Amino acid sequence: MINVYSDSNQSALKYFKDTEANIQNVLIMTGNFNIKDNNYDSLFLFHSIHSDLLTDIMDSLDLFLSNPTNQVSTRYSDNANDSNSVIDLMFLRPNSLEIDNYTIHPDL
């Protein structure tokens, strides 16, 4: 299991990309990747090149994006001019369907 926090400079993604780390047998990777993208956030209108890098990294680890049973925002803006968004993601190893059934509870 790996939990990731990638800051606004995408430091965690750069680490995974630039390091020849031999990570094997990862079942699940979760975290706040700080990447807004319309691939997993229907309220966000744009595509990010960082999302492409994230996808490449997950592919190299043989993980796929899991989808919650409910689609809700996972980041709530303090600024009324900014919209809420989805930035917390979960990636699973294929055939891990027994844990690919989760619900997100909004932080109210």
Secondary structure, DSSP 8 states (H G I E B T S, - for coil): -EEEE--TT-HHHHHHHH---------EEEEE-----TTT-TT-----HHHHHHHHHHHHTT-EE---SS---SB--SSTTS--B--EEEEE-TT-GGG---------
